[in-house]
Amino acid sequence: MQAPSVVSAKDLCLTYQTNDGPVHALSNVSLDIRKGEFVSFIGPSGCGKTTFLRVIADLERKTSGDIAINGMTPDEARKARAYGYVFQAPALYPWRTIEKNIALPLEIMGYPKHEQKKRIAGALDLVELTGFDKKFPWQLSGGMQQRASIARALAFDADLLLMDEPFGALDEIVRDHLNAALLKLWARTNKTICFVTHSIPEAVYLSTKIVVMSPRPGRVTDVIDSTLPNERPLDIRETPEFLEIAHRVREGLRAGHSYE
């Protein structure tokens, strides 16, 4: 039995009007993301990866086409707190402790103090930051700050997690560690994750589905269903199966460029 649809886009277009003329950020994007999937979006800068996430989050408005999040419009999904959003930078308030940073959306939503405490503890446990609740962001490494940012997005337990290149600024060793930690978190929570990246190995390692996008106007050139097992040690990246998927991603990126 097929899992229910979480994000459904049909012929989605978004055009910005600028002084130099229209900019076609998304062009006829049709995509279906099912509950529990880990979907990575990969493509060159300016291909519409982040724009698509921002349309889901109601931070950008489509020009034409249709998009639904759990059967709701993006506006309805935002008001229903149907997703958590993790940005490229941790975006933590330096004057708030990690605990208080994670509490921010819970405070805005009006959760009582005892419920906030319970949810903060659970989110810190998920990202392996238990015991760091009283620290300030500047006392943590870049990787730990980004884990705190993920904990904040998890605190109100939305089923959908939108992640916009959360590990892009981190060194490769830290990135590998956080990739493995994110897969464990996904397995524990059964969240649906939409993940933007520029890294082919990261996209292949993390995903159940990889969406390859072309340069502007942003189009989907390939959708690749991963054949890798859910259990993925880091050395799976050296296997023929992994390299075969990576090759297909690379070919999809090359095909998108040759379209111009």
DOSEDO-975237 format. One record per atom (N, C-alpha, C): x, y, z. Coordinates in steps of 0.2 Angstrom, whole numbers, padded with zeros to 4 digits, always signed. Each point is the difference from the previous one (the first is absolute). Layout:
// residues N
XYZ ...
// end
This chain:
// residues 260
+0004-0006+0000 -0004+0006+0000 +0004+0006+0000 -0001+0005-0004 +0004+0006-0001 -0001+0005+0006 +0005+0003+0002 -0001+0005+0005 -0003+0006-0002 -0004+0003+0004 -0003+0006-0002 +0004+0006-0002 -0002+0004-0004 +0004+0006-0003 +0000+0005+0005 +0007+0003+0001 +0001+0006+0005 +0000+0006-0004 +0004+0000-0005 +0001+0006-0005 -0002-0002-0007 -0004+0003-0003 -0002-0001-0007 +0000+0006-0004 +0004+0000-0005 +0001+0006-0005 -0002-0002-0007 -0004+0004-0003 -0002-0001-0007 +0001+0006-0004 +0004-0001-0005 +0001+0006-0005 +0002+0007+0004 +0004-0001+0005 +0001+0006+0004 +0005+0005-0003 -0002+0006+0000 +0005+0005-0003 +0000+0006+0005 +0006+0003+0000 +0001+0006+0003 +0004+0005-0004 -0002+0006-0001 +0004+0005-0004 +0000+0006+0004 +0006+0003+0001 +0002+0006+0003 +0000+0005-0005 -0003+0006+0002 +0000+0006-0005 +0005+0004+0003 +0005+0002-0005 +0006+0004+0002 +0000+0006-0005 +0005+0005+0002 +0001+0005-0005 +0003-0002-0006 +0003-0006+0000 +0003-0002-0006 -0004-0005-0004 -0006-0001+0002 -0005-0004-0003 -0002-0006+0005 -0004-0005-0003 -0002-0005+0005 +0006-0005+0001 +0000-0003+0006 +0005-0006+0001 -0005-0006+0002 +0001-0005-0004 -0004-0006+0001 +0004-0005+0005 -0002+0000+0006 +0004-0004+0005 -0003-0007+0000 -0006-0001-0001 -0003-0007-0001 -0004-0001-0006 +0001-0005-0004 -0004-0001-0006 -0003-0007+0000 -0007+0000+0001 -0003-0007-0001 +0002-0005+0004 +0001+0001+0006 +0003-0005+0005 -0006-0004+0002 +0000-0007-0001 -0005-0005+0002 +0004-0005+0004 -0002-0001+0006 +0003-0004+0005 -0004-0003+0005 +0000-0006+0003 -0004-0003+0005 +0005-0002+0005 +0000+0002+0006 +0004-0002+0006 -0005-0004+0005 +0002-0006+0001 -0004-0004+0005 +0002+0000+0007 -0004-0002+0004 +0001+0000+0008 +0006-0005+0001 +0005+0003+0004 +0006-0004+0002 +0005+0000-0005 +0000+0003-0006 +0005+0000-0004 +0006+0005+0002 +0006-0001-0002 +0005+0005+0000 +0002+0002-0007 -0002+0006-0001 +0001+0003-0007 +0005+0005-0001 +0005-0001-0003 +0005+0005-0001 -0001+0004-0007 +0001+0006+0000 +0000+0004-0006 +0007+0003-0002 +0003-0002-0006 +0006+0002-0002 +0000+0003-0006 +0005+0005-0001 +0000+0004-0007 +0005+0006+0002 +0002+0003-0006 +0004+0006+0001 -0003+0006+0003 +0004+0004+0002 -0003+0006+0003 -0005+0004-0004 -0005+0002+0002 -0005+0004-0004 -0005-0005-0003 +0000-0007+0002 -0005-0004-0004 -0007-0001+0003 -0001+0003+0006 -0006+0000+0003 -0001-0004+0006 +0005-0004+0002 +0000-0004+0005 -0003+0003+0007 +0003+0005+0002 -0002+0004+0006 -0007+0003-0001 -0001+0003-0006 -0006+0003-0002 -0006-0005+0001 +0001-0006-0002 -0005-0005+0000 -0002-0001+0008 +0005-0001+0004 -0001-0001+0007 -0004+0006+0003 +0002+0006-0002 -0003+0006+0002 -0007+0001-0002 -0002-0003-0006 -0007+0000-0002 -0004-0005+0005 +0003-0006+0001 -0003-0004+0005 -0001+0003+0007 +0004+0004+0002 +0000+0004+0007 -0004+0006-0001 -0003+0002-0005 -0004+0006-0001 +0005+0006+0001 +0006+0000-0002 +0005+0005+0000 +0000+0004-0006 -0002-0004-0006 -0001+0002-0006 -0006-0002-0003 -0003+0004-0005 -0007-0002-0002 +0001-0002-0008 -0003-0005-0001 +0000-0003-0007 -0003+0005-0005 +0002+0000-0006 -0003+0004-0005 -0006-0004-0004 +0001-0006-0001 -0005-0005-0002 +0001-0007+0001 -0005-0004-0001 +0001-0007+0002 -0003-0001+0007 +0001-0006+0002 -0003-0002+0007 +0005-0004+0004 -0001+0002+0007 +0004-0004+0005 -0004-0001+0006 +0001-0006+0003 -0004-0001+0006 +0005-0003+0005 -0001+0001+0006 +0004-0003+0006 -0005-0003+0004 +0000-0007+0001 -0005-0004+0003 -0007+0003-0001 -0001+0001-0007 -0007+0002-0002 -0001+0007+0001 +0004+0004+0003 -0001+0007+0001 +0004+0004-0004 -0002+0007-0001 +0004+0005-0004 +0006+0001+0005 +0005+0003-0003 +0006+0002+0004 -0002+0005+0006 -0005+0004-0002 -0002+0005+0006 -0003-0004+0005 -0005-0005-0001 -0003-0004+0005 +0005-0004+0004 +0005-0003-0004 +0005-0004+0003 +0004+0004+0005 +0002+0006-0002 +0004+0004+0005 -0004+0002+0006 -0006+0002-0001 -0004+0001+0006 -0002-0006+0004 +0001-0006-0003 -0001-0006+0004 +0006-0003+0003 +0006+0004-0001 +0006-0002+0002 +0002-0007-0002 -0001-0001-0007 +0001-0007-0003 +0007-0002-0001 +0005+0005+0001 +0007-0002-0002 +0004+0004+0004 +0006-0003+0001 +0006+0004+0003 +0005+0002-0005 +0003+0005+0001 +0005+0003-0006 +0007+0001+0003 +0005-0003-0003 +0007+0001+0002 +0004+0003-0005 +0002+0006+0002 +0004+0005-0005 +0007-0002-0001 +0003+0003-0005 +0007-0001-0002 +0005+0001+0006 -0002+0006+0004 +0004+0002+0006 -0005-0002+0006 +0003-0001+0006 -0004-0002+0005 -0005+0005+0003 +0001+0006-0001 -0004+0006+0001 -0003-0001+0008 +0005-0001+0004 -0002+0000+0007 +0002+0007+0003 -0005+0002+0005 +0001+0006+0003 +0006-0001+0005 +0005+0004+0000 +0006+0000+0004 -0001+0001+0007 -0005+0004+0002 -0002+0002+0007 -0004-0005+0003 -0002-0005-0004 -0005-0006+0003 +0004-0006+0001 -0001-0004+0005 +0004-0006+0001 -0003-0005-0005 +0003-0006-0001 -0003-0005-0005 -0007-0002+0002 -0001-0001+0006 -0007-0001+0002 -0005+0005-0002 +0002+0006+0001 -0004+0006-0001 -0001+0001-0008 +0005-0002-0004 -0001+0001-0007 -0005-0006-0002 +0001-0006+0002 -0005-0005-0002 -0007+0002+0003 +0000+0003+0005 -0007+0002+0003 -0004+0005-0004 +0004+0004-0004 -0003+0006-0003 -0007-0002-0004 +0000-0005-0005 -0006-0001-0003 -0005-0003+0004 +0002-0003+0006 -0005-0003+0005 -0003+0006+0003 +0004+0005+0002 -0003+0006+0003 -0005+0004-0004 +0002+0000-0006 -0004+0004-0005 -0007-0004-0001 +0000-0007+0000 -0006-0004-0001 -0004+0000+0007 +0003+0002+0005 -0004+0000+0007 +0000-0006+0004 +0005-0004-0001 +0001-0006+0003 +0001+0001+0008 -0003-0003+0004 +0001+0001+0008 +0007-0002+0001 +0003+0003+0006 +0007-0001+0002 +0002-0007+0000 -0004-0004+0004 +0002-0007+0001 +0000-0004-0007 -0004+0002-0005 +0000-0004-0006 +0006+0002-0004 +0002+0007+0000 +0006+0002-0003 +0006-0004+0003 +0000+0000+0006 +0006-0004+0003 +0001-0007-0003 -0006-0003+0000 +0000-0007-0002 +0002-0001-0008 -0003+0005-0004 +0002+0000-0007 +0007+0002-0001 +0003+0005+0004 +0007+0001-0001 +0004-0005+0002 -0001-0004+0005 +0004-0006+0002 +0000-0005-0005 -0006-0001-0003 -0001-0005-0006 +0004+0002-0006 +0000+0006-0002 +0003+0002-0006 +0008+0000+0001 +0002+0002+0006 +0007+0000+0002 +0003-0007-0001 -0004-0005+0003 +0002-0007+0000 +0000-0003-0008 -0004+0003-0004 +0000-0003-0007 +0006+0003-0004 +0003+0006+0002 +0006+0002-0003 +0006-0001+0004 -0001-0004+0005 +0006-0002+0004 +0004+0007+0003 -0005+0004+0003 +0003+0006+0003 -0002+0000+0008 -0003-0005+0002 -0002+0000+0007 +0006+0002+0005 -0001+0005+0004 +0005+0003+0005 +0003+0006-0003 -0002+0002-0006 +0002+0007-0002 -0005+0005+0000 -0006-0001+0003 -0005+0004+0000 +0001+0007+0003 +0005+0001+0005 +0001+0006+0003 +0006+0004-0003 +0003-0003-0005 +0005+0003-0004 -0003+0005-0005 +0005+0005-0002 -0002+0005-0005 +0003-0002-0006 -0003+0002-0006 +0002-0002-0006 +0007+0001-0002 +0003+0006+0003 +0007+0001-0001 +0005-0005+0004 -0003-0004+0004 +0004-0005+0004 +0000-0007-0004 -0003+0000-0005 -0001-0006-0004 +0004+0000-0007 +0002-0005-0002 +0003-0001-0007 -0006+0001-0005 +0003+0002-0007 -0005+0001-0005 -0005-0006-0001 +0003-0006+0000 -0004-0006+0000 -0005-0001+0005 +0002+0002+0006 -0005-0001+0006 -0006+0006-0001 +0002+0006-0002 -0005+0005-0001 -0005-0002-0005 +0002-0004-0005 -0004-0002-0006 -0005-0005+0003 +0003-0005+0004 -0004-0005+0004 -0006+0004+0004 +0002+0005+0004 -0004+0004+0004 -0006+0003-0005 +0002+0002-0006 -0005+0003-0004 -0005-0005-0003 +0003-0007-0001 -0005-0005-0001 -0004-0002+0005 +0002+0000+0007 -0004-0001+0005 -0005+0005+0001 +0001+0006-0002 -0005+0005+0001 -0006-0001-0005 +0002-0003-0006 -0005-0001-0005 -0004-0007+0002 +0003-0004+0004 -0003-0006+0002 -0005+0001+0006 +0001+0005+0004 -0003+0001+0006 -0007-0001+0000 -0003+0003-0005 -0008+0000+0000 -0002-0006-0004 +0004-0005-0002 -0002-0006-0003 -0004+0000-0006 +0002+0005-0005 -0003+0000-0006 +0002-0007-0004 -0004-0002-0005 +0001-0006-0003 +0005+0001-0006 +0001+0006-0002 +0004+0002-0006 +0005+0005+0002 +0006-0002-0002 +0006+0004+0002 +0004+0002-0007 +0000+0007-0001 +0003+0003-0005 +0007+0002+0002 +0005-0002-0004 +0007+0001+0002 +0004+0003-0006 +0002+0007+0000 +0003+0003-0005 +0008+0000+0001 +0003-0004-0003 +0007-0001+0000 +0003+0001+0007 -0003-0004+0005 +0002+0002+0007 +0008-0002+0002 +0003-0004-0004 +0007-0002+0001 +0005+0003-0005 -0002+0005-0004 +0004+0002-0005 +0006+0004+0002 +0000+0003+0006 +0005+0004+0002 +0005-0004+0004 -0001-0006+0002 +0004-0004+0004 +0005-0004-0003 +0006-0002+0003 +0005-0003-0003 -0002-0008-0001 +0003-0003-0004 -0002-0007-0002 -0001-0005+0005 +0005+0000+0005 +0000-0005+0006 -0007+0002+0004 -0001+0006+0002 -0006+0002+0004 -0006-0002-0005 +0000+0001-0006 -0006-0001-0004 -0001-0007-0001 +0005-0005+0000 -0001-0007+0000 -0004-0002+0006 +0002+0003+0006 -0003-0002+0006 -0007+0002+0000 -0001+0006-0002 -0007+0002+0000 -0005-0003-0005 +0003-0002-0005 -0004-0004-0005 -0002-0007+0003 +0005-0003+0003 -0002-0006+0004 -0005+0001+0005 +0001+0005+0004 -0005+0002+0006 -0007+0001-0003 +0000+0004-0006 -0007+0002-0003 -0003-0007-0002 +0003-0005-0003 -0003-0006-0002 -0003-0003+0006 +0004-0001+0006 -0003-0003+0006 -0006+0004+0002 +0000+0006+0000 -0005+0005+0002 -0007-0002-0004 +0002+0000-0006 -0006-0002-0005 -0003-0006+0001 +0004-0005+0002 -0002-0007+0001 -0004+0000+0006 +0002+0004+0005 -0003+0000+0007 -0007+0003+0000 -0001+0005-0005 -0006+0005+0001 -0005-0001-0006 +0003-0004-0006 -0004-0001-0005 -0003+0007-0003 +0004+0005+0000 -0002+0006-0003 +0001+0000-0007 -0004+0004-0004 +0001+0001-0007 +0005+0006-0001 +0006-0001-0003 +0005+0005+0000 +0001+0002-0008 +0000+0007-0001 +0002+0003-0006 +0007+0004+0001 +0005-0002-0003 +0007+0002+0001 +0003+0003-0006 +0002+0006+0000 +0004+0003-0005 +0007-0001+0001 +0004-0002-0005 +0007-0001+0000 +0003+0002-0007 +0007+0002+0000 +0004+0000-0006 +0004-0006+0000 +0000-0005+0004 +0005-0005+0001 -0003-0007-0003 +0003-0002-0005 -0003-0007-0003 +0001-0005+0005 +0006-0001+0003 +0000-0006+0005 -0005+0001+0006 -0001+0006+0002 -0005+0001+0006 -0007-0001-0002 -0002+0002-0006 -0006-0002-0003 -0001-0007+0000 +0004-0004-0003 +0000-0007-0001 +0000-0004+0007 +0004+0002+0004 +0001-0003+0007 -0007+0001+0004 -0003+0006+0000 -0006+0001+0004 -0006-0002-0002 -0001-0001-0007 -0007+0001-0003 -0003-0007-0001 -0007+0000+0000 -0004-0005-0003 -0002+0002-0007 +0001+0006-0002 -0002+0003-0006 +0004+0006-0001 +0003+0001-0006 +0004+0006-0002 -0003+0003-0006 -0001+0007+0001 -0003+0004-0005 +0005+0004-0003 +0002-0001-0007 +0005+0003-0003 -0003+0006-0004 +0002+0006+0001 -0003+0006-0003 +0005+0004-0004 -0002+0003-0005 +0004+0004-0005 +0001+0007+0001 +0004+0003-0003 +0001+0008+0001 -0006+0003-0002 -0001+0007+0002 -0006+0004-0002 -0002-0001-0007 -0006-0001-0002 -0006+0000+0005 +0000-0007+0003 +0000+0000+0007 +0000-0006+0004 -0005-0006-0002 +0003-0005-0003 -0004-0006-0002 +0003-0006+0003 -0005-0005+0001 +0002-0007+0002 +0003-0004-0006 +0006-0002+0000 +0003-0003-0006 +0000-0008+0002 +0000-0002+0006 +0000-0007+0002 -0003-0001+0007 -0003-0005+0001 -0002-0002+0007 +0002-0007+0001 +0005-0001+0005 +0003-0007+0000 -0002-0003+0007 -0003-0006+0000 -0001-0004+0006 +0006-0004+0002 +0002+0001+0006 +0006-0003+0002 -0001-0008+0001 +0005-0004-0002 -0001-0007+0002 +0004-0002+0006 +0003+0005+0003 +0005-0002+0006 -0005-0002+0006 +0003-0004+0004 -0004-0002+0006 -0001+0006+0005 -0005+0000+0004 -0001+0005+0005 +0006+0000+0005 +0003-0005+0002 +0006+0000+0004 +0006+0002-0004 +0003+0005+0001 +0006+0003-0004 +0006+0002+0004 +0005-0004+0001 +0006+0002+0003 +0004+0004-0005 +0004+0005+0002 +0003+0004-0004 +0004-0003-0006 +0003-0006+0001 +0004-0003-0005 -0005-0003-0006 -0006+0001+0001 -0004-0002-0006 +0001+0004-0006 +0003+0006+0001 +0002+0004-0005 +0005-0003-0005 +0003-0005+0002 +0005-0003-0004 -0002-0006-0004 -0007-0002+0001 -0003-0005-0004 -0002+0001-0007 +0000-0005-0004 -0002+0001-0007 -0007+0003-0001 -0005-0002+0005 -0007+0002+0000 +0000+0008+0001 +0004+0002+0005 +0000+0007+0001 +0003+0004-0006 +0006-0002-0002 +0003+0003-0006 -0004+0000-0006 -0005-0005-0001 -0004+0000-0006 -0005+0006+0001 -0003+0000+0006 -0005+0006+0001 +0003+0007-0001 +0006+0000+0003 +0004+0007-0001 +0001+0002-0007 +0002-0006-0004 +0001+0002-0007 -0007+0002-0004 -0005-0003+0002 -0007+0002-0003 -0001+0007+0002 +0001+0002+0007 -0001+0007+0002 +0004+0005-0005 +0007-0002+0000 +0004+0004-0004 -0002+0001-0007 -0003-0005-0003 -0002+0000-0007 -0006+0004-0001 -0005+0000+0006 -0005+0004+0000 +0001+0008+0000 +0005+0001+0004 +0003+0007+0000 +0003+0002-0006 +0004-0004-0003 +0003+0002-0007 -0006+0001-0005 -0005-0005+0000 -0005+0001-0005 -0004+0007+0001 -0001+0002+0006 -0003+0006+0002 +0003+0006-0003 +0007+0000+0001 +0004+0005-0003 +0000+0000-0008 +0000-0006-0003 +0000+0000-0007 -0006+0003-0003 -0006+0000+0004 -0006+0002-0003 +0000+0008-0002 +0004+0003+0003 +0000+0008-0001 +0002+0001-0007 
// end
